[in-house]
Amino acid sequence: MPSPETVIGLFKTELIRQRGPWRGFDDVEVATLERVWWFNHQRYSNPSAIFPAEFEEQFLESQNTHVSEAVLT
């Protein structure tokens, strides 16, 4: 995972500066939401990589499994 500084720098370079000038805050907000979705679901070109959204889903499933097992015993 890239450092937060790298992510913010890429965000500024690839989105804010390239797609501007912006008409207002709402335009920046929508573009930011689109960028976050892309970052979490589509950004990798490596087929063996796992997206952050998939990792979170797998983690939550494993937590639910552990809770279910604990309740059953």
LINQUI-V152699 format. One record per residue. N is the residue number from 0. RES is the residue in one letter. PHI is phi in radians with two decimals (* if undefined). OMEGA is omega in whole degrees, -180 to 180 (NA if undefined). Layout:
BEGIN
N/RES/PHI/OMEGA ; N/RES/PHI/OMEGA
END
This chain:
BEGIN
0/M/*/178 ; 1/P/-1.17/179 ; 2/S/-1.17/178 ; 3/P/-1.00/180 ; 4/E/-1.11/179 ; 5/T/-1.15/-180 ; 6/V/-1.07/-180 ; 7/I/-1.14/178 ; 8/G/-1.08/178 ; 9/L/-1.14/178 ; 10/F/-1.02/-180 ; 11/K/-1.12/-177 ; 12/T/-1.23/-172 ; 13/E/-1.47/-177 ; 14/L/-1.97/-172 ; 15/I/-1.10/-176 ; 16/R/-1.33/-176 ; 17/Q/-1.34/-177 ; 18/R/-1.69/179 ; 19/G/-1.30/1 ; 20/P/-1.28/-176 ; 21/W/-1.68/179 ; 22/R/-1.40/-179 ; 23/G/-3.09/-178 ; 24/F/-1.06/-178 ; 25/D/-1.04/179 ; 26/D/-1.13/178 ; 27/V/-1.16/-180 ; 28/E/-1.09/179 ; 29/V/-1.12/179 ; 30/A/-1.09/178 ; 31/T/-1.15/178 ; 32/L/-1.07/177 ; 33/E/-1.10/-179 ; 34/R/-1.13/179 ; 35/V/-1.10/178 ; 36/W/-1.07/178 ; 37/W/-1.03/-179 ; 38/F/-1.05/-176 ; 39/N/-1.49/-174 ; 40/H/-2.19/-170 ; 41/Q/-2.34/-164 ; 42/R/-1.20/-175 ; 43/Y/-1.38/172 ; 44/S/-1.84/179 ; 45/N/-1.45/-177 ; 46/P/-1.14/-180 ; 47/S/-1.58/-179 ; 48/A/-1.36/176 ; 49/I/-1.96/180 ; 50/F/-1.36/178 ; 51/P/-0.98/180 ; 52/A/-1.13/177 ; 53/E/-1.16/178 ; 54/F/-1.04/-180 ; 55/E/-1.09/179 ; 56/E/-1.08/179 ; 57/Q/-1.12/179 ; 58/F/-1.09/-179 ; 59/L/-1.11/176 ; 60/E/-1.10/180 ; 61/S/-1.17/178 ; 62/Q/-1.16/179 ; 63/N/-1.13/178 ; 64/T/-1.13/180 ; 65/H/-1.11/179 ; 66/V/-1.17/180 ; 67/S/-1.09/179 ; 68/E/-1.12/-179 ; 69/A/-1.17/180 ; 70/V/-1.22/-178 ; 71/L/-1.28/-177 ; 72/T/-1.66/NA
END
